[in-house]
Amino acid sequence: MNSQYEDQYAWAAPPPSYHDTTSSRAGTSRPSTSGTGASYPADVKEDLQDTESTTGVPQLPGYSTYTVEFAKNSFHMDYLIKDATDKPFLYVDNKAFPAAFRGGKPDVIVHEGGDNTGPIVFASRSNVIGTCHEICFGDPALSPHYTELKLKNWVSLTTTWSPPDSEKKYKFERIYGKEAEILGGRRASMLSLKLTDVETGEIMATYLNDGFKTWRRAGTYQIKRNPEIGDEWDKFVICVCGVLTEKERRARRWRSHGCGGGGP
């Protein structure tokens, strides 16, 4: 295994092989790092003994972990995002058609809580084709301030982004192959991402796509905590990352129907 990746991701906690959480203790099995090259620092190994979440994903000191599930009874691929205690954190409402077909209304809307009735914390408008999204933190009906999120490289899903009211730059980019495997992800998945600090190169967050290994789980976020922003930082990261992975998922579905470009 490439030592560059081993050193870079020594902090990471690869998620376990997910099983139906209704099975006896299946969802609480501890992940193994054998064969991936990833390992926990000694102090982290000790801390993990008492910090395993109710979802079976180990909790790392200084990081927040969120699991992404396919929402029940959702025809349009909505997602439910839960925190380490298995409590609903965000609900992602994916509309069936892009904004261009909906009179400019957002096609991805994120709500607080466990369904689409909670307060809106984020909205996105996407095009049928192209590399640009318009994103809005908060309810666009109350403060319709959209900013542009433009992919610098569509193939690698690379884009730079600054949180609201901040000039600090971060970079999202796709991870796969050995890089994803080190984190415990799937080598072949093209829906895993990492977020790095442009100035320092530090990895601030990762999203590992579960690749339909189970009927319920879609993926896992690990986000380095930001004491100055708190939960808002986690929401920012999840929402922007979600827009990027959703664009890829829609484009893949669009191509599977024999069409080019993006789409629902």
Summary of the structure (lengths in Angstrom):
residues: 264
radius of gyration: 17.8
end to end distance: 37.2
largest distance: 54.6
contacts: 816
relative contact order: 0.15
helix: 19%
strand: 28%
